[in-house]
C-alpha cells in the first residue's frame, strides 16, 4: 500500500512524523525479545521498532526500511556486540527477501525461542498460565523441507518474492527452504513465463509428484502445469491434495505430527473420534485403523472430495461437509476424542461452545498460531470444562518464527 493510501486509511495522525527519520536512515538500538512477526523488538523515542536480523540483547546499527503511522521497521546493518548464538546465514537473499526471520540464529536457539514464544502465549490467560510447555521437537531437515512455494511473477517472466516491509520485488533463482524439485522447476521457468503474475509449485517429496499452477503460458517449457491435484505419501498412506486444499508444508514433520497424535491418544479400537477442520482427511485416515469410528468435518468442497478418496477402504470414516461451528452442535452421540485443527485465526466461538457441549473425554488442538491457540484453550478450560495437560511445540518451519503446536486436554 502506498504512503498516500496508508495515510488515507489510518485513522489518526502519524506519530512517526515527528521522529525526523525515514527510510534509509541509521539508528543504534538495544534489542529486546522477538515480536509476533519474529523480528526483534526495540524502541526509538518511545516508538516501537521491528528489527530484522537481530538477536535479543544485542546492540546493533540498523537502517530504517519503512515508516508506519505508529512504528518503524528496520534491518540490522552492523552488530556492535554479537550474541554467541549468531551465525552466518546460508541464503544470499536473506533479509532482502523477508521470508525467513532466523537464519542468523543457531538452530538449537531457534527451537528454544519457539518454546518461549508458546509459553509466553500461554501466560496471557490465567486458565493456561501454568500449562506444561515441552521442548520443541526439531525438524529432521532445517533446509530444503518446504513442499509448497508461492511466487510473484514480473511482466518479463521473472520469478521472485516481495519483501513484506519495503514491498520490493526480488528475483529468486533458488530458495534453500524449498524441496529440490521446486528449485529444479524454478530453474526451468525463470524468465520464461510472461503473462502471469502469481504462480505456485507443490511437490510430493515422497511420491515425486509436482503440481504447478496456473497453466504456464509458455508451451515450450518441459513442465506439466495447470493440473488440479498432486499426491503425497505419509506413514505409508497416499494422499491426494487439490491445488486449493491445505496440506502441511513439511512432509517429514507432518508424519511426526501424526505419530505424536497416535501415541498421545493411545486408541484401543472402540473410540468415536471427531476430526474437526479435517482438510484432506490426513488425521482421519491415519487414526481410523485404531478407532471405532471417525467423523470428519470440513467446509472446503475440494478438500472433502480429496478426503473421500484418501480414506477409501476405511469403512469407519464418515464426512460432514460443513463449517465446524455449525456441525459440532449437531452431533448427538457420545464422543471420546475431539481433534481441533483450525486455521491460523483459530476456532469460531460457536465451535468452542460446541466442543464444550460435546464434552469428549479428550481434546487435541493442533495450531500454527500460539496466540489464537492460547485464547481457544483458555475458553475450553473456563469453568473447569477441560484440563490442559500439556502443549508440545513442533518445528514445522525451520529458519522462521512460525511454530506448530499440539495441545492435549482431558475432560474436567
Buried (B, 14 or more C-beta within 10 A) or exposed (E): EEEEEEEEEEEEEBBBEEBEBEBEBEBEBBBBEBBEBBBBBBEBEEBBBBBBBBBBEBBBBBBBBBBBBEBBBBBBEEBEEEBEBBEEBEBEBBBBBBBBBBBBBBBEBBBBBBBBBBBBBBBEBEBBEEBEBBEBBBBEBBBBBBBBBEBBBBEEBBBBBBBBBBEEBBEBBBBBBBBEBBBBBBEBBBEBBEEBEEBBBBBBBBBEBBBBBBEBBBEEBEBEBEBEBBBBBBEEBBBBBBBEBBBBBBBBBBBBBBEBBBEBBEBEEEBBBBBBBBBBBBBBBBBBEBBBBBBBBBBBEBBBBBBBBBBEEBEBBEBBBBBBBBBBBEBEEEBBBBBBBBEEEBBBEBBBBBBBEBBBBBBBBBBBBBBBBBBBBBBBBBEEBBEBEEBBBBBBBBBBBBBBBBBBBEBE
